[in-house]
Amino acid sequence: MANDFSGRIWKINTFPATTTNGAQNVKIKGGSWTGTQGATANQFTITDGGGRTYTWTWSASGQQVTFGELGWLEGPVTFNASGTAPFGEVDLYLGTK
């Protein structure tokens, strides 16, 4: 399934990926990383156009990873995953103000 950057919830399941909104800023209200993981040390990383990087590591318990509000990110925003595939799906919830 391809990445979906439409609507208020972005669904990312193919890595690496870059947002299709170009240099526009985007507000991330939170998100979750779910699905079958290949290894407990897999990592998911968001890097914005300003060089800020946020990284999450899949837990040994195998439960989904949730994250809170990141605030405004400068576009374009890129997503990467490292470790053993498959990486599951990341859902990001966008804010409006």
Contacts in CASP RR format, 6 or more apart in sequence:
PFRMAT RR
TARGET T0000
AUTHOR 0000-0000-0000
METHOD contacts of the structure
MODEL  1
MANDFSGRIWKINTFPATTTNGAQNVKIKGGSWTGTQGATANQFTITDGG
GRTYTWTWSASGQQVTFGELGWLEGPVTFNASGTAPFGEVDLYLGTK
1 11 0 8 1.000
1 13 0 8 1.000
1 14 0 8 1.000
2 14 0 8 1.000
3 10 0 8 1.000
3 11 0 8 1.000
3 12 0 8 1.000
3 13 0 8 1.000
3 14 0 8 1.000
3 17 0 8 1.000
4 10 0 8 1.000
4 11 0 8 1.000
5 19 0 8 1.000
5 20 0 8 1.000
5 21 0 8 1.000
7 94 0 8 1.000
8 93 0 8 1.000
8 94 0 8 1.000
8 95 0 8 1.000
9 91 0 8 1.000
9 92 0 8 1.000
9 93 0 8 1.000
9 94 0 8 1.000
10 19 0 8 1.000
10 90 0 8 1.000
10 91 0 8 1.000
10 92 0 8 1.000
10 94 0 8 1.000
11 89 0 8 1.000
11 90 0 8 1.000
11 91 0 8 1.000
12 79 0 8 1.000
12 89 0 8 1.000
12 90 0 8 1.000
12 91 0 8 1.000
12 92 0 8 1.000
13 87 0 8 1.000
13 88 0 8 1.000
13 89 0 8 1.000
13 90 0 8 1.000
15 79 0 8 1.000
15 80 0 8 1.000
15 81 0 8 1.000
15 87 0 8 1.000
16 78 0 8 1.000
16 79 0 8 1.000
16 80 0 8 1.000
16 81 0 8 1.000
17 78 0 8 1.000
17 79 0 8 1.000
18 76 0 8 1.000
18 77 0 8 1.000
18 78 0 8 1.000
18 79 0 8 1.000
19 26 0 8 1.000
19 75 0 8 1.000
19 76 0 8 1.000
19 77 0 8 1.000
19 78 0 8 1.000
21 75 0 8 1.000
21 76 0 8 1.000
22 75 0 8 1.000
22 76 0 8 1.000
23 49 0 8 1.000
23 74 0 8 1.000
23 75 0 8 1.000
23 76 0 8 1.000
24 75 0 8 1.000
25 72 0 8 1.000
25 73 0 8 1.000
25 74 0 8 1.000
25 75 0 8 1.000
26 72 0 8 1.000
26 73 0 8 1.000
26 75 0 8 1.000
26 77 0 8 1.000
26 94 0 8 1.000
27 71 0 8 1.000
27 72 0 8 1.000
27 73 0 8 1.000
27 94 0 8 1.000
27 95 0 8 1.000
27 96 0 8 1.000
27 97 0 8 1.000
28 46 0 8 1.000
28 69 0 8 1.000
28 70 0 8 1.000
28 71 0 8 1.000
28 73 0 8 1.000
28 92 0 8 1.000
28 93 0 8 1.000
28 94 0 8 1.000
28 95 0 8 1.000
29 68 0 8 1.000
29 69 0 8 1.000
29 71 0 8 1.000
29 93 0 8 1.000
29 94 0 8 1.000
29 95 0 8 1.000
30 66 0 8 1.000
30 67 0 8 1.000
30 68 0 8 1.000
30 69 0 8 1.000
30 70 0 8 1.000
30 92 0 8 1.000
30 93 0 8 1.000
31 66 0 8 1.000
31 67 0 8 1.000
31 68 0 8 1.000
31 90 0 8 1.000
31 91 0 8 1.000
31 92 0 8 1.000
31 93 0 8 1.000
32 64 0 8 1.000
32 65 0 8 1.000
32 66 0 8 1.000
32 67 0 8 1.000
32 90 0 8 1.000
32 91 0 8 1.000
33 44 0 8 1.000
33 56 0 8 1.000
33 58 0 8 1.000
33 64 0 8 1.000
33 65 0 8 1.000
33 66 0 8 1.000
33 67 0 8 1.000
33 88 0 8 1.000
33 89 0 8 1.000
33 90 0 8 1.000
33 91 0 8 1.000
34 64 0 8 1.000
34 88 0 8 1.000
34 89 0 8 1.000
34 91 0 8 1.000
35 64 0 8 1.000
35 86 0 8 1.000
35 88 0 8 1.000
35 89 0 8 1.000
36 86 0 8 1.000
36 88 0 8 1.000
37 58 0 8 1.000
37 62 0 8 1.000
37 84 0 8 1.000
37 86 0 8 1.000
37 87 0 8 1.000
37 88 0 8 1.000
38 83 0 8 1.000
38 84 0 8 1.000
38 85 0 8 1.000
38 86 0 8 1.000
38 87 0 8 1.000
39 58 0 8 1.000
39 83 0 8 1.000
39 84 0 8 1.000
40 58 0 8 1.000
40 59 0 8 1.000
40 60 0 8 1.000
40 62 0 8 1.000
41 57 0 8 1.000
41 58 0 8 1.000
41 83 0 8 1.000
42 57 0 8 1.000
42 58 0 8 1.000
42 81 0 8 1.000
42 82 0 8 1.000
42 83 0 8 1.000
42 84 0 8 1.000
42 87 0 8 1.000
43 55 0 8 1.000
43 56 0 8 1.000
43 57 0 8 1.000
43 58 0 8 1.000
43 81 0 8 1.000
43 82 0 8 1.000
43 83 0 8 1.000
44 55 0 8 1.000
44 56 0 8 1.000
44 58 0 8 1.000
44 65 0 8 1.000
44 79 0 8 1.000
44 80 0 8 1.000
44 81 0 8 1.000
44 87 0 8 1.000
44 90 0 8 1.000
45 53 0 8 1.000
45 54 0 8 1.000
45 55 0 8 1.000
45 56 0 8 1.000
45 79 0 8 1.000
45 80 0 8 1.000
45 81 0 8 1.000
45 82 0 8 1.000
46 53 0 8 1.000
46 54 0 8 1.000
46 55 0 8 1.000
46 70 0 8 1.000
46 73 0 8 1.000
46 77 0 8 1.000
46 78 0 8 1.000
46 79 0 8 1.000
47 53 0 8 1.000
47 54 0 8 1.000
47 77 0 8 1.000
47 78 0 8 1.000
47 80 0 8 1.000
48 73 0 8 1.000
48 74 0 8 1.000
48 75 0 8 1.000
48 77 0 8 1.000
49 73 0 8 1.000
49 74 0 8 1.000
49 75 0 8 1.000
49 76 0 8 1.000
49 77 0 8 1.000
49 78 0 8 1.000
50 74 0 8 1.000
50 75 0 8 1.000
51 74 0 8 1.000
52 73 0 8 1.000
52 74 0 8 1.000
54 67 0 8 1.000
54 70 0 8 1.000
56 65 0 8 1.000
56 67 0 8 1.000
57 65 0 8 1.000
58 65 0 8 1.000
59 65 0 8 1.000
79 90 0 8 1.000
81 87 0 8 1.000
END
